[in-house]
Amino acid sequence: MYIPKLNEEEARFLALRFLSQSPKRQGSIEQIRNSIRKSREMGKDDLRPNPTRSNAPFWHQIVQNATDRTILDQGYVVMVVPPPNKIVRITDAGLDAVKPQLEFFDHHPGVATYTMFDDTMLEDLYMRNRAKLPFRNARNMADFVKSRAFASLTRSDLEAKGFATTILDGLENKFRSIDGPVSEEAAFRLRQIQTWRVTRDTYDPTAGLADRLAQLSSGPSKL
């Protein structure tokens, strides 16, 4: 079965999910990896040994990157114990950030996290057609396609025209074979597209954004 590679966005969510549910809301990098290992299937690319990291599987470095330069830099966690035995604790900001995603996956327990966080085919589509597409970047387009709330907030004109459905229809036609059985990856992509269609009304990457922006704007001013 085809499984897409773990990326830093998914690793960030999985790390924050573990920390939000762990005693004292903290844990070591090894504990975070163990929780991810138990909750997420890994594909061939994830399990390949990384020669620059003592041949540890590649996904180990993705988790390290997510805790180093993503959730730590954004203030979602604080460091309790420094490396090499690093322990991090989730902050209130981290809890606020992960809450909408936790609620989404609680509402859709049968949806694998990589189904929502892997945007490979949308990124590829954007890179091949970016001069013609009305989006600033691939991430903006991915959120538009996967979330009706994001689309209505950012490009209500395109949403009214059913532009997300047009994109999904085009991708579905690309991966649906008329000559016989599809590949394992194509079969996964077709399931992924169908999941995005079904969950589009409940997936909202902007959830809580207004509150977080209000909190930032109400903070102390800097001269």
PyMOL commands that set and color helices and strands:
alter all, ss='L'
color gray80, all
select helices_A, chain A and resi 8-21+23-25+29-39+44-47+51-53+58-70+92-107+113-117+120-129+138-146+148-154+156-160+163-175+184-199+209-217
alter helices_A, ss='H'
color red, helices_A
select strands_A, chain A and resi 26-28+49-50+56-57+77-81+87-90
alter strands_A, ss='S'
color yellow, strands_A
deselect
rebuild
show_as cartoon
